[in-house]
Amino acid sequence: MFGDRFKELRISNCYTQEYMAEKLHVAFQTISNWENGKAVPSVETAIQIADFFGVGLDLLFGIGTHTTVDVTGLSQEQIIAVQKIITLFKAQNSKDKAD
Protein backbone atom coordinates (compact mmCIF):
# COMPACT_ATOMS: atom_id res chain seq x y z
CA MET A 1 0.00 0.00 0.00
CA PHE A 2 2.79 2.44 0.88
CA GLY A 3 4.45 2.00 -2.50
CA ASP A 4 1.25 2.76 -4.39
CA ARG A 5 0.50 5.86 -2.33
CA PHE A 6 4.06 7.12 -2.57
CA LYS A 7 4.10 6.64 -6.34
CA GLU A 8 0.73 8.42 -6.72
CA LEU A 9 2.00 11.39 -4.73
CA ARG A 10 5.30 11.47 -6.61
CA ILE A 11 3.67 11.36 -10.04
CA SER A 12 0.85 13.77 -9.20
CA ASN A 13 3.51 16.30 -8.18
CA CYS A 14 5.54 15.62 -11.35
CA TYR A 15 8.60 14.38 -9.45
CA THR A 16 10.95 11.77 -10.85
CA GLN A 17 12.30 8.88 -8.83
CA GLU A 18 15.72 10.47 -9.11
CA TYR A 19 14.44 13.77 -7.70
CA MET A 20 12.80 12.02 -4.74
CA ALA A 21 15.95 9.99 -4.05
CA GLU A 22 17.95 13.21 -3.92
CA LYS A 23 15.41 15.00 -1.68
CA LEU A 24 15.14 12.07 0.72
CA HIS A 25 18.88 11.28 0.69
CA VAL A 26 18.36 7.69 -0.41
CA ALA A 27 19.50 5.68 -3.41
CA PHE A 28 17.42 5.68 -6.59
CA GLN A 29 16.98 1.91 -6.17
CA THR A 30 15.42 2.53 -2.75
CA ILE A 31 12.65 4.61 -4.34
CA SER A 32 12.09 1.87 -6.91
CA ASN A 33 11.95 -0.78 -4.18
CA TRP A 34 9.35 1.23 -2.24
CA GLU A 35 7.19 1.69 -5.31
CA ASN A 36 7.43 -2.01 -6.24
CA GLY A 37 6.51 -3.13 -2.73
CA LYS A 38 9.91 -4.69 -2.08
CA ALA A 39 10.67 -2.43 0.89
CA VAL A 40 9.19 0.28 3.09
CA PRO A 41 10.97 3.29 4.55
CA SER A 42 12.08 3.63 8.13
CA VAL A 43 9.76 5.48 10.50
CA GLU A 44 11.98 8.55 10.33
CA THR A 45 11.98 8.55 6.53
CA ALA A 46 8.22 7.95 6.40
CA ILE A 47 7.72 11.04 8.58
CA GLN A 48 10.01 13.00 6.28
CA ILE A 49 7.99 11.84 3.24
CA ALA A 50 4.69 12.74 4.90
CA ASP A 51 6.01 16.21 5.72
CA PHE A 52 7.39 16.64 2.21
CA PHE A 53 4.03 15.91 0.59
CA GLY A 54 1.94 17.52 3.33
CA VAL A 55 0.00 14.36 4.13
CA GLY A 56 -0.43 12.17 7.18
CA LEU A 57 1.24 8.84 7.77
CA ASP A 58 -2.19 7.22 7.73
CA LEU A 59 -2.65 8.30 4.12
CA LEU A 60 0.82 7.10 3.14
CA PHE A 61 0.25 3.65 4.58
CA GLY A 62 -3.37 3.31 3.48
CA ILE A 63 -4.81 3.41 6.97
CA GLY A 64 -7.25 6.19 6.18
CA THR A 65 -8.66 7.91 3.15
CA HIS A 66 -8.55 11.51 4.29
CA THR A 67 -5.85 14.01 3.54
CA THR A 68 -4.94 17.37 4.97
CA VAL A 69 -4.57 20.71 3.29
CA ASP A 70 -1.77 22.96 4.48
CA VAL A 71 -3.22 26.46 4.83
CA THR A 72 -0.18 27.93 6.53
CA GLY A 73 0.32 31.52 5.43
CA LEU A 74 -3.20 31.97 4.10
CA SER A 75 -5.48 34.66 5.43
CA GLN A 76 -8.68 33.74 7.22
CA GLU A 77 -10.64 34.78 4.14
CA GLN A 78 -8.52 32.51 1.94
CA ILE A 79 -8.98 29.59 4.33
CA ILE A 80 -12.75 30.08 4.22
CA ALA A 81 -12.60 30.14 0.41
CA VAL A 82 -10.66 26.84 0.39
CA GLN A 83 -13.24 25.30 2.74
CA LYS A 84 -16.06 26.42 0.44
CA ILE A 85 -14.34 24.89 -2.59
CA ILE A 86 -13.92 21.59 -0.75
CA THR A 87 -17.58 21.65 0.26
CA LEU A 88 -18.61 22.27 -3.35
CA PHE A 89 -16.51 19.34 -4.58
CA LYS A 90 -17.98 17.05 -1.92
CA ALA A 91 -21.50 18.09 -2.86
CA GLN A 92 -20.77 17.46 -6.54
CA ASN A 93 -19.32 14.03 -5.75
CA SER A 94 -22.41 13.13 -3.73
CA LYS A 95 -24.65 14.26 -6.57
CA ASP A 96 -22.63 12.27 -9.12
CA LYS A 97 -22.90 9.12 -6.99
CA ALA A 98 -26.67 9.56 -6.68
CA ASP A 99 -27.12 9.87 -10.47
BASEVO-718391 format. One line per field, with one value per residue: z, y, x of N, C-alpha, C in turn; residue number from 1. Coordinates in steps of 0.2 Angstrom, whole numbers, plus 2048, in hexadecimal, padded with zeros to 3 digits. Layout:
n_zz: Z,...
n_yy: Y,...
n_xx: X,...
ca_zz: Z,...
ca_yy: Y,...
ca_xx: X,...
c_zz: Z,...
c_yy: Y,...
c_xx: X,...
seq: NUM,...
end
This chain:
n_zz: 800,804,7FA,7EF,7F2,7F4,7E8,7E0,7E6,7E3,7D5,7D2,7D6,7CD,7CE,7CC,7CF,7D1,7D5,7E2,7E9,7EA,7F2,7FE,802,7FF,7F6,7E4,7E1,7EC,7ED,7E2,7E7,7F1,7EA,7E3,7ED,7F3,7FE,80D,813,821,832,834,828,821,828,824,816,817,81C,812,807,80D,813,81E,828,828,81C,813,816,813,81D,820,816,815,813,816,815,813,819,81E,81F,818,817,822,81A,80E,813,816,809,803,80B,807,7F9,7FA,800,7F6,7EC,7F3,7F4,7E6,7E3,7EB,7E4,7D8,7DB,7DE,7D3
n_yy: 7FA,806,809,80B,816,820,820,825,832,837,837,83F,84B,84E,849,841,830,832,83F,83E,835,83D,847,840,83B,82E,81F,81D,810,80D,814,80F,802,804,808,7FD,7F4,7ED,7F1,7FB,80C,812,817,824,829,827,831,83C,83C,83D,84A,851,84F,854,84D,841,833,829,829,827,819,813,812,81B,825,832,843,850,862,86E,87D,887,898,89D,8A9,8AC,8AE,8A8,89A,897,898,88D,883,884,880,873,86E,870,867,85B,85A,85A,84D,845,847,842,834,831,832
n_xx: 804,80A,813,80B,804,80E,814,809,808,815,814,809,80E,817,824,834,83B,848,849,842,84A,855,850,84C,858,85C,860,85C,858,851,846,83F,83E,835,82A,827,823,82C,833,831,832,83C,836,839,83D,830,829,82F,82C,81E,81D,823,81A,80F,805,7FD,804,7FB,7F4,7FE,801,7F6,7EC,7E2,7D6,7D5,7DC,7E7,7E7,7F3,7F2,7FA,800,7F6,7E9,7DB,7CF,7D3,7D5,7C7,7C2,7C8,7C3,7B6,7B7,7BB,7AF,7A6,7AB,7A9,79B,798,79E,796,78A,78D,78F,782,77B
ca_zz: 800,804,7F3,7EA,7F4,7F3,7E0,7DE,7E8,7DF,7CE,7D2,7D7,7C7,7D1,7CA,7D4,7D2,7DA,7E8,7EC,7EC,7F8,804,803,7FE,7EF,7DF,7E1,7F2,7EA,7DD,7EB,7F5,7E5,7E1,7F2,7F6,804,80F,817,829,834,834,821,820,82B,81F,810,818,81D,80B,803,811,815,824,827,827,815,810,817,811,823,81F,810,815,812,819,810,816,818,821,81B,814,81B,824,815,80A,816,815,802,802,80E,802,7F3,7FC,801,7EF,7E9,7F6,7F2,7DF,7E3,7ED,7DF,7D2,7DD,7DF,7CC
ca_yy: 800,80C,80A,80E,81D,824,821,82A,839,839,839,845,851,84E,848,83B,82C,834,845,83C,832,842,84B,83C,838,826,81C,81C,80A,80D,817,809,7FC,806,808,7F6,7F0,7E9,7F4,801,810,812,81B,82B,82B,828,837,841,83B,840,851,853,850,858,848,83D,82C,824,829,823,812,811,811,81F,828,83A,846,857,868,873,884,88C,89E,8A0,8AD,8A9,8AE,8A3,894,896,897,886,87F,884,87C,86C,86C,86F,861,855,85A,857,846,842,847,83D,82E,830,831
ca_xx: 800,80E,816,806,802,814,815,804,80A,81A,812,804,812,81C,82B,837,83D,84F,848,840,850,85A,84D,84C,85E,85C,861,857,855,84D,83F,83C,83C,82F,824,825,821,832,835,82E,837,83C,831,83C,83C,829,827,832,828,817,81E,825,814,80A,800,7FE,806,7F5,7F3,804,801,7EF,7E8,7DC,7D5,7D5,7E3,7E7,7E9,7F7,7F0,7FF,802,7F0,7E5,7D5,7CB,7D5,7D3,7C0,7C1,7CB,7BE,7B0,7B8,7BA,7A8,7A3,7AD,7A6,794,798,79F,790,785,78F,78E,77B,778
c_zz: 800,7FD,7EF,7EC,7F3,7EC,7DE,7E0,7E4,7D8,7CD,7D3,7D2,7C9,7CE,7D0,7D6,7D7,7E1,7EC,7EE,7F2,7FE,806,804,7F7,7EA,7E0,7E7,7F0,7E6,7E2,7EF,7F0,7E3,7E7,7F5,7FC,807,813,81E,82B,833,82C,81F,822,826,819,811,819,816,807,807,812,81B,822,825,81F,811,810,816,817,822,818,810,815,815,814,815,815,81C,81C,818,819,81D,81E,810,80C,815,80E,800,805,809,7FC,7F5,7FD,7FB,7EC,7EC,7F4,7EB,7DF,7E6,7E8,7DA,7D4,7DD,7D8,7C8
c_yy: 806,80E,80D,815,822,825,826,831,83C,83B,83F,84C,852,84D,841,837,82F,83A,843,839,837,846,847,839,831,825,81C,816,809,80F,812,804,7FE,806,801,7F1,7EC,7EB,7FA,806,810,817,823,82D,82B,82E,83D,841,83E,847,854,854,853,853,844,836,827,824,826,81C,80F,80F,815,822,82F,83C,84D,85C,86D,87A,889,892,8A1,8A4,8A9,8A8,8A9,89C,892,895,88F,881,87E,880,875,86A,86B,869,85B,855,858,850,842,841,842,836,82C,82F,82B
c_xx: 804,811,811,805,808,815,80F,806,810,818,80E,808,817,823,82D,839,844,84E,847,846,854,857,84D,852,85F,85E,85B,854,850,846,83C,83A,835,829,822,823,826,834,831,833,837,837,833,83B,835,826,829,82E,821,818,81F,81F,80E,804,802,801,801,7F4,7F8,804,7FA,7EB,7E1,7DB,7D5,7DC,7E2,7E9,7ED,7F5,7F4,800,7FC,7EC,7DE,7D0,7CD,7D4,7CC,7BF,7C3,7C5,7B8,7B1,7B8,7B3,7A5,7A5,7AA,79F,794,799,799,78A,786,78E,786,778,77A
seq: 1,2,3,4,5,6,7,8,9,10,11,12,13,14,15,16,17,18,19,20,21,22,23,24,25,26,27,28,29,30,31,32,33,34,35,36,37,38,39,40,41,42,43,44,45,46,47,48,49,50,51,52,53,54,55,56,57,58,59,60,61,62,63,64,65,66,67,68,69,70,71,72,73,74,75,76,77,78,79,80,81,82,83,84,85,86,87,88,89,90,91,92,93,94,95,96,97,98,99
end
